[in-house]
Amino acid sequence: MTATLSFCFFMSYVDRLILGLLVEPIKGSFQATDIQIGLLFGATFGVVYAIAGIPIGFIVDRGNRKWLIVGGLAVWSLLTVSAGFATALQWLFVCRIGVAIGEATLSPAATSMISDLFPPKTRPFPISIFFASGMIGAGGSFIIGGAVVAAMTALVASGVVPEWAQPWRLTFIAVGLPGLLLAILILAMIREPSRTELDVHQERAGVRELLTLVIGKWWGLGAFFLAMAASQLAPASIAAWVPTILQRDYGYSIAEAGLTLGVTQLLTAPTGQILLGALAGLLFRRLQRGNAFVIVCATAIALATLAFALLPLAPAPSHLLVLLGIAMFASIGITSIPPITVGLLLPNRMRGSAVAAYYLVIALFGVGVGPVLIPWIASFMPAGPGTYTRAMAIMGGLSGLVSLMLCALAMIGLRHRIETSAPEKGVTQHDEPGLAGA
């Protein structure tokens, strides 16, 4: 089940990030500006993803998670295909909204399901695997997308397809269709797991209960979520603008830019998620305190901040990609740690809601803002090669410092000692795991 859900996450990132490779042809088709593309890539997707995640999180804690994932997968795949038929920029905005709603179902539902399959002591690793699959999809989206664009370009040149079928349109259709087949396969391949660590006589968590717990004993979670949001401003802009930087500043083709960035991300981001997630789990087992997770994140954020700040000093694209690889290893590598933290601190009946709240903060203040800030910052600089690289360095440096200050608050708020003697799979209990003993 973990492997199947991980493959779904892989596909979601392919459909989500393929737009980053298609910026220049889409701009040419609709005479769009960089700000509009930033809004299309970031804010439109991020805000809707965040808002949709809240009701979806409560559904996760109450309903059938398998059917929720199947429905979401079908929606985001259909809307990705629909983007290939867009006749105006507004159509693409509507498609991105649909993709965001569909993809908002996956992480809360999958995290809740995986948490029910493993006891607390071994839970961090499979959750890290799940989130690492998304980063493999992020890198794969550039490699697969670049190859698909090259193939579609050759197909259009052959005259086999209609005149309206530009390569970027065929690319959206080609990467969206497999998701519909995957939705059908999931219906036959996985089943809804039994909920563990849950008293069958208890009601599901409501908004008031979740807020009381997070604002009360676990208020450090809020600071932790905000720290993570700030740390993702610059990484979110990599997928949106680095392919364009490679094309504009270094003369790369779409396929070359996709392959180069894709390989870099595949070698770094998934490795970071697995290794940093495992390191966080190891440190937590030693310290038995929630701030063990924050320590790992703060260290990684400091490394990523330094790498982003050094970007303008890169003398060649190879050096630029090395620095970006370090930044992705550290900053994207820690994105699986907050859901792990939620899985250990909060009871089963509110994990879906808490993970949805995490993505609300990340999407609104991180992913939703980062791609738009890059062209905005660049607008205050002289136009020319290196402008967007310098803008990324400024944003990465400043957001990293803010993130580190928030991590300091989170370390105080999550200093409580945590009991991990939760029952094994299939056993229910009346006491809430992770809440015993300060």
Residue pairs with C-beta under 8 A, 6 or more apart in sequence:
1 113
1 114
1 117
1 190
1 193
2 114
2 117
2 126
2 129
2 130
4 186
4 189
4 190
5 69
5 106
5 110
5 113
5 114
5 130
5 190
6 129
6 130
6 132
6 133
7 133
7 182
8 69
8 73
8 106
8 110
8 182
8 186
9 106
9 107
9 110
9 130
9 131
9 133
9 134
9 137
10 133
10 134
10 136
10 137
10 140
11 73
11 77
11 137
11 178
11 179
11 182
12 73
12 76
12 103
12 106
12 134
12 137
13 134
13 135
13 136
13 137
13 138
13 140
13 141
14 137
14 140
14 141
14 144
14 145
14 175
15 76
15 77
15 80
15 99
15 103
15 141
15 175
15 176
15 179
16 45
16 99
16 103
16 141
17 137
17 138
17 141
17 142
17 145
17 239
18 80
18 141
18 145
18 171
18 172
18 175
19 26
19 40
19 41
19 96
19 240
20 41
20 141
20 142
20 239
20 240
20 241
20 242
20 243
20 244
21 141
21 142
21 145
21 146
21 149
21 171
21 243
21 254
21 257
21 258
22 145
22 149
22 168
22 171
22 172
22 254
23 37
23 240
23 243
23 244
24 244
24 247
24 254
25 166
25 167
25 168
25 254
26 32
26 37
26 92
26 168
27 33
27 34
27 37
29 166
29 168
30 88
30 89
30 92
32 40
32 89
33 375
34 375
34 378
35 372
35 375
35 376
36 89
37 240
37 371
37 375
38 240
38 371
38 372
38 373
38 374
38 375
38 376
39 371
39 372
40 89
40 92
40 93
40 96
41 239
41 240
41 371
42 236
42 237
42 240
42 367
42 368
42 369
42 370
42 371
42 372
43 368
43 369
43 371
43 372
44 93
44 96
44 97
44 100
45 96
45 97
45 99
45 100
45 363
45 367
45 368
46 100
46 236
46 363
46 364
46 366
46 367
46 368
46 369
47 363
47 364
47 368
48 96
48 97
48 100
48 101
48 104
49 100
49 101
49 103
49 104
49 359
49 363
49 367
49 368
50 359
50 360
50 361
50 362
50 363
50 364
50 368
51 360
52 100
52 101
52 104
53 104
53 108
53 356
53 357
53 359
53 360
53 363
54 353
54 356
54 357
54 360
56 68
56 104
56 105
56 108
56 109
56 352
56 356
57 108
57 352
57 353
57 354
57 355
57 356
57 357
58 204
58 207
58 352
58 353
58 356
59 68
59 352
60 68
60 108
60 109
60 112
60 351
60 352
60 353
60 355
60 356
61 112
61 204
61 205
61 349
61 350
61 351
61 352
61 353
62 204
64 192
65 109
65 110
65 112
65 113
65 192
65 352
66 113
66 186
66 190
66 191
66 192
68 105
68 109
69 105
69 106
69 109
69 110
69 186
70 183
70 186
70 187
71 102
71 105
72 101
72 102
72 103
72 104
72 105
72 106
72 109
73 102
73 105
73 106
73 179
73 182
73 183
73 186
74 102
74 179
74 180
74 183
75 98
75 99
75 101
75 102
76 98
76 99
76 101
76 102
76 103
76 179
77 102
77 176
77 177
77 178
77 179
77 180
77 182
77 183
78 98
78 176
78 180
79 95
79 96
79 97
79 98
79 99
79 102
79 176
80 95
80 99
80 172
80 175
80 176
80 179
81 172
81 173
81 176
81 177
82 91
82 95
82 98
82 176
83 91
83 92
83 95
83 96
83 172
83 176
84 168
84 169
84 170
84 171
84 172
84 173
84 176
85 91
85 169
86 92
86 95
86 169
104 356
104 359
107 339
107 355
107 359
108 351
108 352
108 353
108 355
108 356
108 359
109 352
110 130
111 127
111 130
111 339
111 342
111 343
111 351
111 352
111 355
112 348
112 351
112 352
112 355
113 192
113 193
114 123
114 126
114 127
114 130
115 123
115 127
115 196
115 343
115 348
115 351
116 193
116 194
116 195
116 196
116 348
116 425
117 126
117 193
117 425
118 126
118 425
119 422
119 423
119 424
119 425
120 343
120 344
120 420
120 422
120 433
120 434
121 285
121 420
123 340
123 343
123 344
124 277
124 278
124 280
124 281
124 284
124 340
124 343
124 344
125 277
125 278
125 281
127 277
127 336
127 339
127 340
127 343
128 273
128 274
128 277
128 278
128 281
128 336
128 340
129 274
130 336
131 273
131 277
131 335
131 336
131 339
132 269
132 270
132 271
132 273
132 274
132 277
132 336
133 270
135 265
135 266
135 269
135 270
135 272
135 273
135 332
136 266
136 269
136 270
138 239
138 265
138 269
138 332
139 261
139 262
139 263
139 264
139 265
139 266
139 267
139 269
139 270
140 262
140 266
141 175
141 239
141 262
142 239
142 243
142 257
142 258
142 259
142 261
142 262
142 265
143 258
143 259
143 262
143 263
143 266
144 175
144 262
145 171
145 175
145 258
145 262
146 254
146 255
146 256
146 257
146 258
146 259
146 262
147 255
147 258
147 259
148 170
148 171
148 174
148 175
149 167
149 168
149 171
149 254
149 255
149 258
150 254
150 255
152 167
152 168
152 170
152 171
152 174
153 167
155 161
155 167
155 170
156 165
156 166
156 167
156 170
161 170
194 426
195 348
195 349
196 348
196 423
196 425
196 426
196 427
196 428
197 347
197 348
197 422
197 423
197 427
197 428
197 429
197 432
197 433
198 347
198 348
198 349
198 428
199 428
199 429
199 430
200 428
202 349
204 349
204 350
205 347
205 349
205 350
205 353
207 353
209 350
210 350
210 353
210 354
210 357
213 346
213 350
214 221
214 222
214 354
214 357
215 222
217 416
217 435
217 438
218 290
218 345
218 346
218 413
218 414
218 416
219 413
220 290
220 291
220 294
220 409
220 410
220 411
220 412
220 413
220 414
220 415
221 341
221 342
221 345
221 354
221 410
221 413
221 414
222 413
223 406
223 407
223 409
223 410
223 413
224 293
224 294
224 297
224 338
224 341
224 406
224 407
224 410
224 413
224 414
225 338
225 357
225 358
225 361
225 362
226 361
226 365
226 406
227 294
227 297
227 298
227 301
227 403
227 404
227 406
227 407
227 409
227 410
228 297
228 334
228 335
228 338
228 358
228 361
228 362
228 366
228 403
229 361
229 362
229 364
229 365
229 366
230 365
230 366
230 399
230 400
230 402
230 403
230 406
231 297
231 301
231 304
231 331
231 334
231 366
231 399
231 400
231 403
232 331
232 335
232 362
232 366
232 367
232 370
233 365
233 366
233 369
233 370
233 373
233 395
233 396
233 399
234 304
234 308
234 327
234 331
234 370
234 392
234 395
234 396
234 399
234 400
235 304
235 327
235 328
235 331
235 332
235 370
236 366
236 367
236 369
236 370
236 371
237 370
237 371
237 373
237 374
237 392
237 395
238 261
238 265
238 324
238 327
238 328
238 392
240 370
240 371
240 374
241 371
241 374
241 375
241 388
241 392
242 257
242 261
242 324
243 252
243 254
243 257
243 258
243 261
244 388
245 388
245 389
246 252
246 256
246 257
246 260
246 261
246 317
247 253
247 254
247 257
248 385
248 388
249 385
249 386
249 388
249 389
250 317
252 260
252 317
260 317
260 321
261 321
261 324
264 321
264 324
264 325
264 328
265 325
265 328
265 332
267 325
268 325
268 326
268 328
268 329
268 332
268 333
269 328
269 329
269 332
269 333
271 329
271 333
272 300
272 328
272 329
272 330
272 332
272 333
272 334
273 332
273 333
273 334
273 335
273 336
275 333
276 296
276 300
276 330
276 333
276 334
276 336
276 337
277 333
277 336
277 337
277 340
279 296
280 292
280 293
280 296
280 297
280 337
280 340
281 340
283 292
283 293
283 295
283 296
284 290
284 292
284 293
284 344
284 418
285 420
286 292
288 417
288 418
288 419
288 420
289 414
289 415
289 416
289 417
289 418
290 341
290 344
290 345
290 414
290 415
290 416
290 418
291 410
291 411
291 412
291 413
291 414
291 415
293 337
293 338
293 340
293 341
293 414
294 407
294 410
294 411
294 414
295 411
296 334
296 337
297 334
297 337
297 407
298 404
298 407
298 408
298 411
300 330
300 331
300 333
300 334
301 330
301 331
301 334
301 400
301 403
301 404
301 407
302 400
302 404
303 326
303 330
304 326
304 327
304 330
304 331
304 396
304 400
305 396
305 397
305 400
305 401
305 403
305 404
307 323
307 324
307 326
307 327
307 330
307 396
308 323
308 327
308 392
308 393
308 395
308 396
308 397
308 400
309 393
309 396
309 397
309 400
310 323
310 393
311 320
311 323
311 324
311 389
311 390
311 392
311 393
311 396
312 386
312 389
312 390
312 393
314 320
314 322
314 323
314 389
320 389
327 396
335 362
338 358
339 355
339 358
341 414
342 351
342 354
342 355
342 358
343 351
344 418
344 420
344 433
344 434
345 414
345 418
345 434
345 435
346 354
346 432
346 434
347 432
347 433
347 434
347 435
348 433
370 395
373 391
373 395
374 388
374 391
374 392
374 395
375 388
375 391
377 391
377 394
377 395
378 387
378 388
378 390
378 391
381 387
381 390
381 391
416 437
416 438
417 437
417 438
418 434
418 437
419 433
419 434
419 435
419 436
419 437
420 433
420 434
422 429
422 433
422 434
423 429
